[in-house]
């Protein structure tokens, strides 16, 4: 996703002089193409993320469309006050881009794990939160958030993310992407965890279940998501994020507000604690119970339990 973001932003910025890119001591060689094609519009602010947000606010007030890029915890938690006051309160069209969502930087330890960012950013007034599932959806999201007039948070995985079937569909903020058709149950995946959801769905189909899979790339606003779920009996929300503040709570709130549906909604998320062991993204997903094998076991058990109680 990271490379798709940089490549797409370079293409977009080459045709739109308003676009500028800011980062905080990241991107050795990553942004060479952007700098070559858009001279004078790349700013490395050093290890000063909070200041970077304020600089972006100044550029936005001057008519620019800033994209601010860093690792997830450093571009959200480290400068949350500046995002709140300099971006959201002023309703500026600044696009905050966090790379390494979930456990993408697993071997760097808890300081680099991004499992609370969606909750933070979703809580900010006026902030749009977009979490694409693969490089192709990432590329489409860049153009969509650029045209969006208000602030937006784009949460990316890292690199080597597979391209998933179905993400060539038109991209629209608030409209989930269907990755697999199915009946009765749906797996609602947020971000790169969608690849695990697709793998789990294939395994579940061999057990007699036929789950649909969606990439819910817009966590705020949910838009048309609730309207797409009326035909399902059970929903499983999969997110590489802690249990609080993410897609599950957003969806449950929307369903409660609608008063039209009586769906069973299950949560499959990262745990509510920091991992004290370091390891690869795959290792931490497995340890957290959000890998494909554990998803299969969880969904099978839940469907069986609900069948006995109906």
C-alpha positions as CSV (number, residue, x, y, z in Angstrom):
1,X,0.0,0.0,0.0
2,X,2.8,2.4,0.8
3,X,4.3,2.2,-2.7
4,X,0.8,2.5,-4.3
5,X,0.2,5.6,-2.2
6,X,3.4,7.4,-3.2
7,X,3.1,6.4,-6.9
8,X,-0.5,7.7,-7.1
9,X,0.2,10.8,-5.1
10,X,3.1,11.6,-7.5
11,X,0.8,11.2,-10.5
12,X,-1.9,13.3,-8.9
13,X,0.4,16.1,-7.7
14,X,2.1,16.4,-11.1
15,X,-1.3,17.6,-12.4
16,X,-2.4,19.6,-9.4
17,X,0.0,22.3,-8.1
18,X,-2.0,22.6,-4.9
19,X,-0.7,19.2,-3.6
20,X,2.2,19.2,-1.2
21,X,3.7,16.4,0.8
22,X,5.2,16.6,4.3
23,X,6.9,13.9,6.3
24,X,8.8,13.6,9.6
25,X,12.2,12.1,9.0
26,X,10.9,9.2,6.9
27,X,11.1,8.1,3.3
28,X,14.7,7.6,2.4
29,X,14.5,7.2,-1.4
30,X,10.7,6.6,-1.1
31,X,9.8,10.1,-2.2
32,X,12.5,10.6,-4.8
33,X,10.0,10.4,-7.7
34,X,7.7,12.9,-6.0
35,X,10.5,15.3,-5.5
36,X,11.6,14.9,-9.1
37,X,8.2,15.5,-10.6
38,X,7.0,18.1,-8.1
39,X,10.1,20.2,-7.1
40,X,9.6,22.5,-4.1
41,X,6.6,20.7,-2.8
42,X,8.2,18.1,-0.6
43,X,9.0,19.0,3.0
44,X,10.9,16.8,5.5
45,X,10.2,18.4,8.9
46,X,12.5,16.0,10.9
47,X,11.5,14.4,14.1
48,X,8.8,17.0,14.9
49,X,5.5,15.6,14.0
50,X,3.4,18.1,16.0
51,X,5.1,20.9,14.3
52,X,4.6,19.2,10.9
53,X,0.8,19.3,11.4
54,X,0.9,23.0,12.2
55,X,3.1,23.7,9.1
56,X,0.6,21.8,7.1
57,X,-2.2,24.0,8.5
58,X,-0.3,27.1,7.4
59,X,0.1,25.6,3.9
60,X,-3.6,24.7,3.8
61,X,-4.6,28.3,4.7
62,X,-2.5,29.4,1.8
63,X,-4.6,27.3,-0.6
64,X,-2.5,24.1,-0.7
65,X,-3.7,20.5,-0.3
66,X,-1.2,19.0,2.2
67,X,-0.7,15.3,2.6
68,X,1.1,14.6,5.9
69,X,2.9,11.2,6.1
70,X,4.4,9.2,8.9
71,X,4.1,5.9,10.8
72,X,0.7,5.5,12.4
73,X,1.4,6.2,16.1
74,X,3.6,9.1,15.3
75,X,1.2,10.9,12.9
76,X,-1.8,10.3,15.2
77,X,-1.1,9.9,19.0
78,X,2.0,12.0,19.0
79,X,0.3,15.1,17.5
80,X,-3.4,14.6,18.4
81,X,-3.7,18.0,19.9
82,X,-2.5,19.7,16.8
83,X,-4.8,17.6,14.6
84,X,-7.7,18.5,16.8
85,X,-7.0,22.3,17.0
86,X,-5.1,23.1,13.8
87,X,-6.9,20.7,11.4
88,X,-10.3,19.7,12.6
89,X,-11.3,22.9,14.4
90,X,-10.4,24.9,11.4
91,X,-11.9,22.4,9.0
92,X,-8.8,22.4,6.8
93,X,-8.4,20.0,3.8
94,X,-5.4,18.3,5.3
95,X,-4.9,14.6,4.5
96,X,-3.1,12.7,7.3
97,X,-1.6,9.5,6.1
98,X,-0.5,6.8,8.6
99,X,1.6,3.9,7.3
100,X,1.9,0.7,9.2
101,X,-1.6,0.2,10.5
102,X,-2.2,-2.7,12.9
103,X,0.9,-4.9,13.3
104,X,2.7,-4.0,10.1
105,X,5.7,-2.8,12.1
106,X,5.4,-5.8,14.3
107,X,9.1,-6.3,15.0
108,X,9.6,-2.7,16.1
109,X,7.5,-3.4,19.2
110,X,4.4,-1.7,20.8
111,X,5.6,1.8,20.2
112,X,5.1,1.2,16.5
113,X,1.9,-0.9,16.6
114,X,-1.1,1.0,15.2
115,X,-4.1,-0.5,17.0
116,X,-5.7,2.5,18.6
117,X,-5.5,5.1,15.8
118,X,-8.9,4.6,14.2
119,X,-10.6,5.3,17.6
120,X,-8.6,8.5,18.0
121,X,-9.2,9.8,14.6
122,X,-12.8,8.7,14.3
123,X,-13.6,10.7,17.5
124,X,-12.4,14.0,16.1
125,X,-15.2,16.3,14.8
126,X,-15.3,16.5,11.0
127,X,-12.6,13.9,10.4
128,X,-13.2,11.3,7.6
129,X,-11.5,8.0,8.2
130,X,-10.5,5.8,5.2
131,X,-8.8,2.4,5.6
132,X,-8.2,0.7,2.2
133,X,-7.6,-3.0,2.0
134,X,-5.0,-3.3,-0.8
135,X,-2.8,-1.3,-3.2
136,X,-5.5,-0.9,-5.8
137,X,-8.0,0.5,-3.3
138,X,-5.3,2.7,-1.8
139,X,-4.6,4.3,-5.2
140,X,-8.3,5.0,-5.6
141,X,-8.6,6.4,-2.1
142,X,-5.9,9.0,-2.7
143,X,-8.0,10.7,-5.4
144,X,-11.1,10.4,-3.3
145,X,-9.7,12.1,-0.2
146,X,-8.0,14.8,-2.3
147,X,-11.4,15.8,-3.7
148,X,-12.9,15.7,-0.2
149,X,-13.1,19.2,1.2
150,X,-12.5,18.5,4.8
151,X,-9.8,16.7,6.8
152,X,-9.2,13.0,6.2
153,X,-7.2,10.2,7.7
154,X,-5.8,7.6,5.4
155,X,-4.6,4.5,7.2
156,X,-2.3,2.2,5.2
157,X,-0.7,-1.2,5.9
158,X,2.9,-1.2,4.7
159,X,4.2,-3.2,1.7
160,X,3.9,-6.5,-0.1
161,X,0.1,-6.4,0.4
162,X,-1.8,-8.6,-2.1
163,X,-4.2,-7.2,-4.6
164,X,-7.6,-8.6,-3.9
165,X,-10.3,-9.5,-6.4
166,X,-13.1,-6.9,-6.5
167,X,-11.0,-3.8,-5.7
168,X,-11.2,-2.7,-9.3
169,X,-14.7,-1.5,-8.6
170,X,-15.4,2.2,-8.6
171,X,-14.3,3.7,-5.2
172,X,-16.5,6.1,-3.3
173,X,-16.2,7.3,0.3
174,X,-18.8,5.6,2.4
175,X,-19.5,2.8,-0.1
176,X,-18.0,-0.6,0.9
177,X,-16.3,-2.8,-1.7
178,X,-17.7,-6.3,-2.0
179,X,-14.8,-8.8,-2.4
180,X,-16.9,-11.9,-2.4
181,X,-20.6,-12.7,-2.8
182,X,-22.3,-14.9,-0.2
183,X,-25.5,-15.5,1.8
184,X,-26.6,-15.4,5.4
185,X,-23.3,-14.2,6.9
186,X,-20.9,-11.4,6.0
187,X,-17.3,-10.8,7.0
188,X,-16.7,-7.0,7.2
189,X,-13.0,-6.3,7.0
190,X,-11.3,-3.1,7.7
191,X,-7.9,-2.6,6.0
192,X,-5.3,-5.1,5.2
193,X,-6.9,-7.7,7.4
194,X,-9.3,-8.2,4.4
195,X,-6.7,-10.6,2.9
196,X,-7.2,-12.8,6.0
197,X,-10.9,-12.5,5.6
198,X,-10.8,-13.7,2.0
199,X,-8.7,-16.7,2.9
200,X,-11.0,-17.5,5.8
201,X,-14.1,-17.3,3.5
202,X,-12.6,-19.8,1.1
203,X,-12.0,-22.2,4.0
204,X,-15.5,-21.6,5.4
205,X,-17.0,-22.4,2.1
206,X,-15.5,-25.9,2.3
207,X,-17.4,-26.3,5.6
208,X,-20.7,-25.5,4.1
209,X,-20.8,-21.8,4.9
210,X,-21.0,-19.2,2.2
211,X,-19.9,-15.9,3.6
212,X,-19.8,-12.6,1.7
213,X,-16.7,-10.5,2.3
214,X,-16.6,-6.7,2.2
215,X,-13.8,-4.2,2.5
216,X,-15.3,-1.5,4.7
217,X,-12.8,1.1,3.7
218,X,-14.7,4.0,5.2
219,X,-15.0,3.9,8.9
220,X,-16.3,7.4,9.2
221,X,-18.8,8.2,7.7
222,X,-20.2,4.7,7.3
223,X,-22.4,6.0,4.5
224,X,-24.2,3.2,2.7
225,X,-22.8,0.3,4.7
226,X,-25.9,-0.4,6.8
227,X,-28.1,-0.4,3.8
228,X,-25.9,-3.2,2.2
229,X,-26.4,-5.5,5.2
230,X,-30.1,-6.1,5.3
231,X,-30.0,-9.5,3.6
232,X,-27.6,-11.1,6.1
233,X,-28.4,-12.8,9.4
234,X,-25.0,-12.5,11.1
235,X,-22.1,-10.1,10.7
236,X,-18.5,-10.6,11.7
237,X,-16.4,-7.4,11.9
238,X,-12.7,-8.1,11.4
239,X,-10.2,-5.3,12.3
240,X,-6.5,-5.1,13.0
241,X,-7.4,-2.6,15.8
242,X,-8.2,-2.8,19.4
243,X,-11.8,-3.5,20.5
244,X,-12.6,0.1,21.3
245,X,-13.4,2.9,18.9
246,X,-13.0,1.0,15.6
247,X,-15.4,-0.3,13.0
248,X,-17.3,-2.7,15.3
249,X,-18.4,0.1,17.6
250,X,-19.2,2.4,14.7
251,X,-21.3,-0.2,13.0
252,X,-23.2,-1.2,16.2
253,X,-24.0,2.5,16.8
254,X,-25.3,2.9,13.3
255,X,-27.4,-0.3,13.6
256,X,-28.8,0.9,16.9
257,X,-29.7,4.3,15.4
258,X,-31.4,2.7,12.4
259,X,-33.9,0.7,14.5
260,X,-34.6,-1.4,11.3
261,X,-32.3,-4.4,11.8
262,X,-32.0,-7.1,14.4
263,X,-28.6,-8.5,13.2
264,X,-26.2,-10.5,15.3
265,X,-22.8,-8.7,15.1
266,X,-19.6,-10.4,16.2
267,X,-16.3,-8.7,16.9
268,X,-13.0,-10.2,15.8
269,X,-10.3,-7.6,16.8
270,X,-6.9,-7.2,18.3
271,X,-6.8,-7.5,22.1
272,X,-7.1,-4.7,24.5
273,X,-3.5,-4.8,25.6
274,X,0.0,-4.2,24.2
275,X,2.0,-7.1,22.9
276,X,5.1,-7.6,25.0
277,X,6.6,-10.0,22.5
278,X,7.9,-8.8,19.1
279,X,7.5,-10.6,15.9
280,X,6.3,-10.4,12.3
281,X,2.9,-9.1,11.3
282,X,1.8,-12.7,10.7
283,X,3.0,-13.8,14.1
284,X,1.2,-10.9,15.9
285,X,-2.0,-11.5,13.9
286,X,-2.0,-15.1,14.9
287,X,-1.2,-14.3,18.6
288,X,-4.1,-11.8,18.5
289,X,-6.7,-14.2,17.0
290,X,-7.2,-12.2,13.8
291,X,-5.4,-14.6,11.3
292,X,-7.4,-16.6,8.8
293,X,-7.3,-19.9,10.7
294,X,-8.6,-18.3,13.9
295,X,-11.3,-16.4,12.0
296,X,-12.5,-19.7,10.5
297,X,-12.7,-21.3,14.0
298,X,-14.4,-18.2,15.5
299,X,-17.0,-17.9,12.8
300,X,-17.7,-21.7,12.7
301,X,-18.2,-21.7,16.5
302,X,-20.5,-18.7,16.5
303,X,-22.7,-19.9,13.7
304,X,-23.0,-23.3,15.4
305,X,-23.9,-21.7,18.7
306,X,-26.5,-19.4,17.2
307,X,-28.0,-22.3,15.3
308,X,-28.5,-24.2,18.6
309,X,-30.1,-21.2,20.3
310,X,-32.5,-20.2,17.5
